[in-house]
Amino acid sequence: MPKAQRTIKQPHYSDKKIESTLEEIYQEDDGTIPDMKNIEHRKKRTGLVIFIFILMFLGAAAGAAWLGFFIFNPADKLSEQQVDVSINLPTKISNGLENEYTITIKNTGSKKVDSSDVELKMPEGFIIASADPKMDPEKKNVWQLGSIDSGTNKMIRVTGNWGAPKGTHDSIRALVSFKPQNFNAEFQKTVIADVTVTETPLEFSLQTQTTDVGTDHTVAYKNVSSQTIPAGTIKLLIGKNFKPIKTLPNSGALQDGSISFPIPELKPSTQGTIKFSGTYDLKPNEIAPKATATFEIKVGEAVLVLADSNPSQQAKQEAQKPVAVANTLLLTLNTDKTELTVQPSDSFTFEIKFTNETDTPLSKSTVILTADTPSIKNKSIFDYTRLNTTGDPDVFGKQLSPTHRLATITWTADKQKDLVSIAPHASILLSGHIYVRTAAELAAVPLNSVAKLVVKLSNDDGVVLVSQPILIKLDSSASTETAPAA
């Protein structure tokens, strides 16, 4: 028997009911119906989204690449490793005689150095006679060396004369600026070599004897060095009221109280004498002036004094100006030190003593203590904010290079009463306390860096003196051990 068919009854919706239902679905909260005709249909912008995503990805990749470059190839590390600088000094340095100094710049890095130049700062009284290669004609003591291939080196040979007494300490400073291949930045490296005048090339003396006939002067000289002394001049300062009678060998005329004797070159152990006789035209009770003699050589346009018969009373050629000699201006550290080694956070005292050994007062003097020091982040290794000194000096700093800074501490007569007038045979004393920066501040300073201190005195009477320099070595090995990582 067939199954009965089941009929499902479909609901009937009128147009009005459908419209009413749609209104309920789409109407706004305020009962209004949106105009379906004006609804915008936005097109999908898939291409734009993909393009923006690619740009963001490439930007992130480039940033990561640059970050990796600076992390794994830091500029300061490159600057330390790219070049090696050395200064080769002569084993002996005689006052005023010629020696050769060699500066070698070696490219120890893997990159070529596109450009390089070297600036040399020589000691006071050093005269460069010749150099190979020649220095920059427009810049004093600067050599343009150009490019240096990886693993190769370039050298500068300097021949020069240093005129200074035996025992004089100073330094030669080489500032090397270079630009590695593919770098826009220029790096700098400074190397300092300590130098000392080790010997006096001449035995030199002046003997004066008064007789019934007049006065005899005898100058004796001998080359006691291992080098040949070039031709020079012995100059005898004897006074304007002296009347020559006999000289041996013959000489020129007496001019302004002095007379000169030409001397040929002196090979090692060569010696000789000069005799000069005459009378003084003196007034009653007048005492004859004390004679002095010097041995001088000429280097280029400069004149160097190799020997002086009385170095404690240097004869000054300018008429009647007060004479004050360099060994009367003394700089010492920690009471009696003329050389010092310090560590981070140390401190030291300095004393400046000057004695006016003339018979004339020195008026309105100025004393300047100059500190030539290594530098880190445009600051000296010394902390001048903690400086404690006699009086109220002016302190001024100047950045000479990224690794080299100069500071001056200046006392003037306007602020320091002792300098208004220094009486004959009177002394002045200036002192102070200098602090070394901390290990954290000095973490990037090269080991065993050297600072140089020197004092200069000048006044309105034309006297200019410079003390013997003092070298201060910074033992910064402690800073590399205790300083926190950057």
C-alpha positions in Angstrom: 0.0 0.0 0.0 1.5 3.2 -1.0 2.6 5.7 1.6 0.6 8.8 1.9 2.5 12.0 0.7 3.3 14.6 3.3 2.7 18.2 2.4 4.7 21.0 4.0 2.9 24.3 4.1 5.1 27.3 3.2 4.5 30.5 5.0 3.3 33.4 3.0 5.1 36.8 3.2 3.5 39.7 1.7 5.6 42.6 0.3 4.6 44.7 3.1 5.7 42.2 5.7 9.1 41.8 4.0 9.6 45.5 3.9 8.7 45.7 7.6 11.2 43.0 8.5 14.0 44.6 6.6 13.3 47.9 8.3 13.7 46.2 11.7 17.1 44.7 10.6 18.7 47.8 9.1 17.2 50.7 11.0 19.5 52.9 13.0 19.2 53.5 16.8 17.3 56.7 16.1 14.8 54.8 13.9 16.1 56.1 10.5 16.7 53.8 7.5 20.0 54.1 5.6 19.8 54.9 1.9 20.9 51.7 0.3 21.5 53.3 -3.0 24.2 55.6 -1.6 26.2 52.9 0.3 29.8 52.8 -1.1 31.3 49.4 -1.9 35.1 49.6 -1.2 37.4 47.7 -3.4 40.1 45.5 -1.8 43.6 47.1 -2.1 45.6 43.9 -1.6 48.6 45.1 -3.8 49.1 48.3 -1.6 49.1 46.2 1.6 51.7 43.9 0.1 53.9 46.8 -1.0 53.8 48.4 2.4 54.7 45.2 4.1 57.7 44.7 1.8 59.0 48.2 2.5 58.7 47.6 6.2 60.6 44.3 5.9 63.4 45.9 3.9 63.7 48.8 6.3 64.0 46.4 9.3 66.7 44.3 7.4 68.7 47.4 6.6 68.6 48.6 10.2 69.7 45.2 11.4 72.6 45.2 8.9 73.8 48.7 10.1 73.4 47.6 13.7 75.5 44.5 13.1 78.2 46.6 11.4 78.6 48.9 14.3 78.5 46.1 16.8 81.0 43.9 15.1 83.1 46.6 13.5 83.3 49.4 16.0 85.1 52.5 14.8 87.2 52.9 17.9 88.4 49.3 17.6 89.3 49.9 14.0 91.1 53.1 14.8 93.3 51.3 17.3 94.1 48.3 15.2 94.4 49.9 11.7 97.8 51.5 12.1 100.9 51.0 14.2 103.1 54.0 14.9 106.6 53.9 16.3 109.4 56.5 16.9 113.0 55.3 16.6 115.4 57.5 18.6 119.2 57.8 18.5 121.0 56.0 21.3 122.8 59.2 22.3 121.7 62.8 22.0 124.3 65.5 22.3 123.4 69.1 22.9 123.1 70.9 19.6 124.5 68.1 17.4 122.7 66.5 14.5 120.8 63.2 14.9 118.3 61.2 12.9 114.8 60.3 14.1 112.6 57.9 12.3 108.8 57.7 12.4 107.2 54.5 11.0 103.5 54.2 10.2 102.4 50.6 9.4 99.0 49.6 8.2 98.3 46.5 10.3 94.6 46.2 9.3 92.9 44.3 6.4 91.7 47.5 4.7 93.8 49.9 2.7 94.4 53.4 4.2 93.2 55.8 1.6 94.9 58.9 3.1 97.2 59.7 6.0 99.2 62.5 7.4 101.6 63.0 10.3 102.2 66.0 12.5 105.3 66.1 14.7 105.6 68.1 17.9 109.3 68.4 18.7 110.9 69.6 22.0 111.6 73.2 22.7 114.8 74.2 21.0 114.7 71.4 18.4 115.5 72.5 14.8 114.7 70.3 11.8 117.5 70.5 9.4 116.1 68.1 6.7 113.4 65.5 6.3 112.6 62.7 3.8 110.0 63.0 2.5 109.7 66.7 2.6 107.1 68.2 4.9 104.0 70.0 3.7 105.2 73.5 2.5 102.0 75.1 3.9 101.9 73.4 7.3 104.7 73.4 9.9 106.0 69.9 10.8 103.2 68.1 8.9 103.8 65.3 6.3 101.2 64.2 3.8 101.9 60.4 3.3 98.9 59.5 1.1 97.6 55.9 0.9 99.1 52.9 2.7 98.3 49.4 1.5 97.4 46.7 4.0 100.6 45.1 5.5 102.9 47.9 4.3 104.4 50.9 6.0 105.7 54.4 5.3 108.5 56.2 7.0 109.6 59.7 7.8 113.3 60.4 8.4 114.0 63.6 10.3 117.5 65.0 10.8 117.6 67.7 13.4 119.6 69.4 16.2 118.2 69.8 19.7 119.8 72.6 21.6 119.4 71.9 25.3 121.7 71.3 28.3 122.6 67.8 29.3 119.9 66.0 31.3 117.0 67.9 29.7 113.9 65.7 29.5 111.2 66.2 26.9 109.1 64.3 24.4 108.4 63.9 20.7 104.7 63.6 19.9 103.5 62.1 16.6 99.8 62.7 15.7 98.7 60.4 12.9 95.5 61.1 11.0 94.2 58.5 8.6 91.1 57.5 6.7 90.5 53.7 6.0 89.1 52.6 2.7 85.3 52.9 2.4 85.2 55.2 5.4 84.2 58.8 5.4 85.4 59.4 9.0 89.0 60.3 9.8 90.7 58.5 12.7 93.6 59.8 14.8 96.3 58.1 16.8 98.9 59.8 19.0 102.3 58.3 20.1 104.7 59.9 22.5 108.4 59.1 22.9 110.5 60.4 25.8 113.8 62.0 24.9 116.7 63.1 27.0 119.9 65.1 26.1 122.5 62.5 27.2 125.8 64.4 26.8 127.5 67.7 26.3 129.7 67.6 23.2 132.3 70.1 24.4 134.6 70.7 27.3 134.6 74.4 27.5 136.2 76.9 29.9 137.3 80.5 30.3 140.2 81.6 32.5 140.9 85.2 33.3 144.1 86.5 34.8 145.0 90.0 35.8 148.7 91.1 35.5 150.7 94.3 35.8 150.4 94.8 32.1 146.6 94.1 31.7 144.2 91.2 31.6 144.6 87.9 29.8 141.6 85.7 28.8 142.1 82.1 27.7 139.3 80.0 26.2 139.9 76.2 26.1 137.7 73.8 24.1 137.7 70.1 23.3 135.2 67.8 21.4 134.4 65.0 23.9 131.6 63.5 21.9 131.7 60.7 19.3 130.4 63.0 16.6 132.0 65.7 14.5 131.0 69.2 15.7 130.3 71.5 12.7 132.2 74.7 12.2 131.1 77.4 14.6 132.1 80.5 16.5 133.5 81.3 19.9 132.0 84.6 21.1 133.7 86.4 24.0 131.6 89.0 25.8 134.2 91.2 27.5 132.8 94.7 27.9 132.9 97.9 25.9 135.7 99.5 27.9 138.2 96.8 27.0 141.1 97.7 24.7 142.6 94.6 22.9 146.4 94.3 22.7 147.0 90.8 21.4 144.8 87.9 20.2 145.7 84.4 19.2 144.5 83.5 16.7 143.6 86.8 15.0 140.0 87.9 15.3 137.7 90.6 14.1 137.2 94.0 15.8 135.6 94.4 19.2 131.9 95.3 18.6 129.5 96.3 21.4 131.7 94.7 24.0 132.1 91.3 22.2 134.5 89.7 19.9 134.1 86.5 17.8 136.6 83.8 16.7 135.6 81.4 13.8 136.3 77.7 14.7 136.6 75.0 12.0 134.8 71.7 12.4 136.0 69.6 15.3 136.4 65.9 14.9 136.2 63.7 18.1 139.0 64.5 20.6 140.0 67.7 18.7 140.9 70.6 21.0 142.2 74.1 20.9 142.7 77.4 22.8 142.1 81.1 22.2 144.1 83.8 24.0 143.0 87.4 24.2 144.9 90.1 26.1 144.2 93.8 26.7 143.4 96.5 29.3 140.3 97.9 30.8 139.7 101.7 30.7 138.2 102.0 34.1 137.2 104.9 36.3 138.5 105.2 39.8 137.0 102.4 42.0 135.3 100.9 39.0 135.4 97.1 38.8 136.0 95.3 35.5 133.0 93.3 34.2 133.2 89.5 34.3 133.9 88.1 30.9 131.9 85.2 29.5 132.4 83.0 26.4 130.0 80.8 24.3 130.5 78.3 21.5 127.8 78.7 18.9 126.9 76.9 15.7 124.4 77.9 13.0 121.6 75.5 11.8 119.7 77.0 9.0 118.7 80.5 10.2 118.9 79.5 13.9 121.9 79.8 16.3 122.5 77.0 18.9 124.7 77.5 21.9 126.7 74.3 22.5 128.6 75.5 25.5 128.8 78.4 27.8 131.6 79.3 30.2 129.2 80.5 32.8 125.7 78.9 32.2 124.3 80.3 35.5 124.7 83.8 34.2 123.8 83.7 30.5 124.9 86.8 28.7 122.1 88.6 27.1 122.9 90.6 23.9 120.0 93.0 24.2 121.2 96.2 25.9 120.7 96.5 29.6 117.7 94.2 29.9 117.5 92.3 33.2 118.8 88.8 32.9 117.1 85.8 34.6 118.2 82.4 33.7 116.2 79.2 33.2 117.7 77.3 36.1 116.3 79.9 38.5 112.8 78.9 37.4 112.1 75.5 38.9 109.1 73.2 38.7 108.8 70.2 41.0 106.1 67.6 41.8 105.4 66.1 45.2 108.1 68.3 46.8 111.2 67.1 44.9 110.1 64.9 41.9 111.2 65.9 38.4 109.4 62.8 36.9 106.3 61.1 38.2 104.0 58.1 37.5 100.3 58.3 38.5 97.3 56.1 38.4 93.6 57.0 38.0 92.1 58.9 41.0 95.6 59.9 42.2 96.6 63.4 43.0 99.9 65.3 43.2 101.2 68.7 44.3 103.3 71.0 42.2 105.6 73.9 43.2 106.9 76.7 41.1 109.9 78.6 42.5 111.6 81.5 40.9 114.6 83.5 42.1 115.5 86.9 40.6 119.3 86.7 40.6 119.8 90.0 38.9 120.4 93.4 40.6 117.2 94.8 39.0 113.6 94.4 40.2 111.4 92.5 37.7 108.1 94.2 37.3 104.6 92.9 36.4 105.6 89.2 35.9 103.3 86.5 34.5 103.7 82.8 35.3 102.0 80.2 33.1 101.9 76.5 33.9 101.1 74.6 30.7 99.8 71.0 30.9 100.0 69.1 27.6 98.0 65.9 28.2 96.2 63.0 26.6 92.5 63.6 26.2 89.3 61.5 26.2 85.9 62.9 25.1 87.4 66.4 24.9 88.6 66.3 28.5 92.1 66.2 30.0 93.2 63.2 32.1 93.5 65.8 34.9 90.3 67.1 36.6 90.8 70.9 36.7 87.4 71.4 38.4 89.1 70.2 41.6 92.2 72.3 41.1 93.5 73.9 44.3 96.2 76.5 43.9 98.0 79.5 45.4 96.1 82.7 44.5 93.4 82.9 41.9 94.9 81.9 38.5 93.0 81.8 35.2 92.5 78.3 33.8 92.0 77.8 30.1 91.7 74.6 28.0 92.1 74.0 24.3 91.4 70.8 22.4 94.2 70.2 19.9 92.9 66.9 18.6 90.5 64.2 19.6 93.3 62.6 21.7 95.3 65.7 22.7 94.4 68.6 25.0 96.3 71.7 26.2 95.6 73.5 29.5 97.1 76.7 30.9 97.1 77.9 34.5 98.1 81.6 34.5 99.0 83.8 37.4 99.2 87.6 36.7 100.3 90.6 38.6 96.7 91.9 38.6 95.7 89.0 40.9 99.0 87.9 42.5 100.7 90.6 44.5 104.0 88.7 44.6 104.3 89.2 40.8 103.9 93.0 40.8 107.6 93.5 41.6 110.2 90.8 42.3 113.1 92.4 44.2 116.7 91.6 43.3 117.7 88.2 44.8 114.1 87.6 46.1 112.1 84.5 45.4 108.4 83.7 44.8 106.6 80.4 45.3 103.4 79.2 43.7 101.9 75.8 44.4 98.8 73.7 43.9 97.1 70.3 43.9 96.0 68.5 40.7 93.7 65.5 40.6 93.8 62.6 38.1 90.4 61.5 36.7 88.8 58.2 37.8 89.4 54.7 36.2 85.9 54.8 34.7 86.6 58.1 33.0 90.0 57.0 31.8 89.0 53.5 30.5 89.6 54.4 26.9 93.0 56.2 27.4 95.9 54.2 26.0 98.2 52.5 28.5 101.2 54.5 29.7 100.1 57.8 28.2 102.4 60.7 29.0 101.6 64.3 30.0 104.1 67.1 30.0 104.2 70.1 32.4 106.3 73.2 31.8 106.4 76.7 33.3 107.0 80.0 31.5 107.7 83.3 33.2 107.6 86.7 31.4 107.4 90.3 32.4 107.2 93.9 31.1 111.0 94.1 31.0 111.3 91.6 28.2 112.5 88.6 30.3 111.2 85.3 29.1 112.1 82.0 30.8 111.1 78.4 30.4 111.6 75.8 33.0 112.8 72.2 32.4 109.7 70.2 31.5 108.4 67.4 33.7 106.9 64.2 32.3 104.0 62.5 34.1 103.2 58.9 33.0 99.7 57.6 33.5 99.7 54.0 34.6 96.2 53.3 33.4 96.4 49.5 33.6 94.2 49.7 36.7 91.5 51.5 34.6 91.3 48.6 32.1 90.7 46.2 35.0 88.3 48.1 37.2 86.4 50.3 34.8 82.9 49.1 33.9 82.2 48.0 30.3 80.9 50.7 28.0 
